[in-house]
Amino acid sequence: MTKRSWPAGVTSWEDTVKFAQLLFGMDIPFENYSERLPHATEKSFLLFAKGACAEGRPLRKIQEFIPKQMEEIAEWEQNVRGNSSRPTKSQQMLGRDKSQVYYWSVQLTRASCLCRSVFGADAHQKHVPTSAEVWGTASKFAKLWDATLARNYAHFQTPHMRPIWLDRTWQVLWNWNDHKQHHHIEPHADLCATYNHLDPIASLSFGHGGVLTLTSNIKRSKTPVGPTKMLYQSDGDALLMAGQFQSEFLHGVPARRTWSELRSSSMYAGMQTWEKTGMSREIEMHQGAVTDDPHVRMNCTIRWHSSHFPGCPQAFADPSVLARPGELSTPAAGSRQRTPPKESSTQATQPLLTGAAQAPAARVQEPPVFSGIRRQDSADEQPSSSKTQRLSSLEESHETIRHLLACIDACVRHSELFALGTVDCLRRQLLIASEAVQRCGFDESKADGN
């Protein structure tokens, strides 16, 4: 029996149901898909919510937001950055040759978070702001999402047990897939430096139906194992992956042109009748598709940052980021975001939806993110026994604070995304720290005089 951790985590089936109720409401029926997993486990949970985002549901409007946000970014590329030749490139998940588009994607975060997760096929998207407050469409989504969760939480019988997901910084990936363009995503796990692999992830599906393959990620032999289970999501359906799911399983989105072959596999036999019907209907549409008629499936994947990269205002201001046993190593204050390693040869030309299958945990990097600050050697960080060394340390501390203030001023001048309120807060904290350092130096000098 797994241990429950609600409202601070989702580590049991009961927790997963509560999380689903927080997202979709109390009136949505939930189905336990534990029997649909590639291997039996008590550590991972897969919940299916039929019609959780269907017509008439609050989150249905996400279907409208996805193409509008993509249009808004394209206009920003053209009008603000002067990129009139290829304004949609920053939304394309590209292969190594930079010519083939595997699917389209947009990444957004709760204000005022500026963190961007880099997965390999989207390295050219780094310049696009992620904070929802920057965009008109994303701001509407933020209001809808926060209001929906707050309204659903009002129906909970334990209002004193406030779920951390109401306060944590969410991140959404909006993917646009055209079945006729053979868009697909290779098997992967949603791992990234700022994620906790124990945190739940929600997947909402809109438009045409989609197939999700599941593969066991537990290595029992040296021979690679392919997908052994298959699920179907129709318009408005939702999936929740929780517990150790990202460690135990890989999930992928096969191109629709391969569905006929998948229908002949043993995975197809394990699908429910309505899934088989939906899958067969999509295969028929693919075979009789008209060239100018796109067959689009949109997906909204939602997860939460458990840490923030240096320079993000939320790295200083988010009180809800809590460390828990077993979580991934995460960026720390003073660390620098490292460029993710290149994908393995088996995924060299394939994009990843939300992370490499076995992405390494982030480590604290040097030098610090503010290049103007010199890091002290380990010897300098040891307590000094002499007055001269203390005074030298004080001078270096003053110099560090002056550099920090200069860096913040530079952020204000060159970045519209750096909220002035956060800047003022940082300046006050640094000035208070400076005064504390001065008092400490005065007290120690006075003690030496005695």
Residue pairs with C-beta under 8 A, 6 or more apart in sequence:
1 42
2 11
2 12
2 13
2 42
2 43
2 243
3 11
3 12
4 11
4 12
4 14
4 15
5 11
5 12
5 15
6 12
6 14
6 15
6 18
6 19
6 161
6 163
7 18
7 158
7 161
7 162
7 163
7 164
8 164
8 322
8 324
9 15
9 164
9 198
9 199
9 324
10 16
10 18
10 19
10 45
10 198
10 199
10 200
10 242
10 243
11 198
11 242
11 243
12 45
12 243
13 32
13 34
13 45
15 242
16 45
16 47
16 200
16 240
16 242
16 243
17 30
17 47
18 156
18 163
19 163
19 165
19 200
19 240
19 242
20 28
20 30
20 47
20 49
20 52
20 240
21 28
21 152
21 155
21 156
22 149
22 152
22 153
22 156
22 163
22 165
22 166
23 52
23 59
23 148
23 149
23 152
23 202
23 238
23 240
24 49
24 52
24 53
24 57
24 59
24 152
24 238
25 57
25 58
25 152
25 155
26 152
26 155
28 49
28 50
28 51
28 52
29 49
29 50
30 47
30 48
30 49
31 47
31 48
31 49
31 50
32 45
32 46
32 47
33 46
33 47
33 48
33 231
33 239
34 40
34 41
34 45
34 46
36 46
36 214
36 229
36 231
36 270
37 44
37 46
37 214
37 229
37 249
38 214
38 215
38 216
38 227
38 228
38 229
38 249
39 216
39 218
39 248
41 244
41 248
43 243
43 244
43 248
44 241
44 242
44 243
44 244
44 245
44 247
44 248
44 249
45 240
45 241
45 242
45 243
45 245
46 239
46 240
46 241
46 242
46 245
47 239
47 240
47 242
48 231
48 237
48 238
48 239
49 237
49 238
49 239
49 240
50 237
51 57
51 236
51 237
52 59
52 204
52 236
52 237
52 238
53 59
53 60
53 62
53 63
53 204
53 205
53 206
53 236
53 237
53 238
54 60
54 235
54 236
55 236
57 236
58 144
58 148
58 151
59 144
59 145
59 148
59 204
60 236
61 140
61 141
61 144
62 141
62 144
62 174
62 204
62 206
62 300
63 206
63 207
63 298
65 137
65 138
65 140
65 141
65 174
66 106
66 174
66 176
66 206
66 298
66 300
67 176
67 298
68 137
69 106
69 108
69 135
69 137
69 138
69 141
69 174
70 88
70 91
70 104
70 106
70 174
70 176
72 135
72 136
72 137
73 90
73 91
73 106
73 128
73 135
74 87
74 88
74 91
75 87
77 83
77 87
77 88
77 89
77 90
78 84
78 87
81 127
83 89
88 104
89 124
90 124
90 125
90 127
90 128
91 104
91 105
91 106
91 125
91 176
92 101
92 104
92 105
93 101
93 102
93 103
93 104
93 105
93 121
93 122
93 351
94 100
94 101
94 102
94 121
94 122
94 124
94 351
95 102
95 121
95 349
95 350
95 351
96 348
96 349
97 349
100 349
101 181
101 183
102 121
102 183
102 184
102 185
102 350
102 351
103 175
103 176
103 177
103 183
103 184
103 185
103 351
104 175
104 176
104 177
105 122
105 125
105 173
105 174
105 175
105 176
106 173
106 174
107 116
107 117
107 122
107 125
107 128
107 130
107 171
107 172
107 173
107 174
108 130
108 131
108 132
108 135
108 138
108 141
108 171
108 172
108 174
109 115
109 116
109 130
109 131
109 132
109 169
109 170
109 171
109 172
109 305
110 131
110 132
110 142
110 169
110 170
110 171
111 131
111 132
111 133
111 142
112 131
112 133
112 313
112 314
112 317
112 417
112 419
112 422
113 130
113 131
113 169
113 171
113 305
113 308
113 312
113 313
113 314
113 318
114 129
114 130
114 131
114 309
114 311
114 312
114 313
114 314
114 417
115 130
115 169
115 171
115 194
115 305
115 308
115 309
115 312
115 314
116 125
116 126
116 128
116 130
117 171
117 192
117 193
117 194
117 195
117 354
117 355
118 126
118 337
118 339
118 340
119 192
119 340
119 351
119 352
119 353
119 354
119 355
119 356
120 340
120 342
120 343
120 351
120 352
120 356
121 350
121 351
121 352
122 351
123 339
129 135
129 417
130 171
131 417
132 138
132 139
132 141
132 142
133 139
133 142
134 417
141 172
145 170
146 166
149 165
149 166
150 166
153 159
153 162
153 163
153 166
164 320
164 322
165 304
167 319
167 320
168 304
168 305
168 306
168 318
168 320
168 321
169 304
169 305
169 308
169 314
169 318
169 320
169 321
170 302
170 303
170 304
170 305
171 194
171 302
171 303
171 304
171 305
172 300
172 301
172 302
173 299
173 300
173 301
173 353
173 354
174 298
174 299
174 300
175 298
175 299
175 300
175 301
175 353
176 296
176 298
177 183
177 184
177 210
177 253
177 296
177 297
177 298
177 299
178 294
178 295
178 296
179 208
179 255
179 256
179 282
179 285
179 286
179 295
179 296
179 297
180 256
180 286
180 289
180 293
180 294
180 295
181 294
182 255
182 256
182 257
183 253
183 255
184 252
184 253
184 254
184 255
184 258
184 350
185 252
185 253
185 350
185 351
185 352
185 353
186 252
186 347
186 350
186 351
186 352
187 213
187 215
187 227
187 250
187 251
187 252
187 357
188 250
188 251
188 252
188 347
188 352
188 353
188 354
188 355
188 356
188 357
189 217
189 246
189 247
189 249
189 250
189 251
189 355
189 356
189 357
189 358
189 359
190 201
190 241
190 246
190 301
190 303
190 353
190 354
190 355
191 197
191 246
191 328
191 355
191 356
191 357
191 358
191 359
192 354
192 355
192 359
193 307
193 309
193 328
193 330
193 331
193 337
193 359
193 361
193 362
194 305
194 306
194 307
194 308
194 309
194 330
194 331
194 362
195 303
195 304
195 305
195 306
195 328
195 355
196 306
196 324
196 327
196 328
196 330
197 244
197 246
197 247
197 327
197 328
198 243
198 244
198 324
198 326
198 327
199 303
199 304
199 306
200 240
200 241
200 242
200 303
201 240
201 241
201 242
201 245
201 246
201 301
201 302
201 303
201 354
202 238
202 239
202 240
202 241
202 300
202 301
202 302
202 303
203 212
203 233
203 238
203 239
203 240
203 241
203 299
203 300
203 301
203 302
204 237
204 238
204 299
204 300
204 301
204 302
205 233
205 234
205 235
205 236
205 237
205 238
205 239
205 297
205 298
205 299
206 235
206 236
206 297
206 298
206 299
206 300
207 235
207 296
207 297
207 298
208 235
208 282
208 285
208 295
208 296
208 297
209 232
209 233
209 234
209 235
209 278
209 279
209 281
209 282
209 297
210 232
210 233
210 253
210 297
210 299
211 230
211 231
211 232
211 233
211 253
211 254
211 256
211 259
211 262
211 279
212 230
212 231
212 232
212 233
212 239
212 251
212 252
212 253
213 227
213 229
213 230
213 231
213 251
213 252
213 253
213 254
213 262
213 267
214 227
214 228
214 229
214 230
214 231
214 249
214 250
214 251
215 225
215 226
215 227
215 228
215 249
215 250
215 251
215 252
216 225
216 228
216 248
216 249
216 250
217 247
217 248
217 249
217 250
217 357
218 248
224 346
227 252
227 267
228 267
229 267
229 270
230 262
230 265
230 267
230 268
230 270
230 271
231 239
231 271
231 275
232 271
232 275
232 276
232 278
232 279
233 239
234 274
234 278
241 251
250 357
253 353
254 262
256 282
256 283
256 286
256 295
257 286
259 279
259 282
259 283
259 286
260 283
262 268
263 279
263 280
263 283
268 276
268 279
271 279
282 295
285 295
286 295
289 295
301 353
301 354
303 354
305 314
305 321
306 321
306 322
306 327
306 328
306 330
307 315
307 321
307 330
307 331
307 332
308 314
308 315
308 318
308 321
308 331
309 315
309 331
309 335
309 337
310 331
310 333
310 334
310 335
310 336
310 337
310 368
310 369
311 369
313 418
313 419
313 422
314 321
315 333
316 422
316 425
316 426
316 429
317 422
317 425
328 361
328 362
329 361
329 362
329 363
330 361
330 362
331 337
331 362
331 364
332 364
334 364
334 368
334 369
335 362
335 363
335 364
335 365
335 368
335 369
336 365
336 366
336 367
336 368
336 369
337 362
337 365
338 362
338 363
338 365
340 356
340 359
341 356
341 359
341 360
343 350
343 352
343 356
347 356
347 357
366 375
367 373
367 375
368 375
370 403
370 404
370 407
372 403
372 406
372 407
373 400
373 403
373 404
373 407
374 400
376 396
380 393
380 396
384 390
384 393
387 444
387 445
387 448
390 441
390 444
390 445
391 441
391 445
394 437
394 438
394 440
394 441
397 434
397 437
398 434
398 437
401 430
401 433
401 434
401 437
404 426
404 430
405 427
405 430
408 423
408 426
408 427
408 430
411 418
411 423
412 418
412 420
412 423
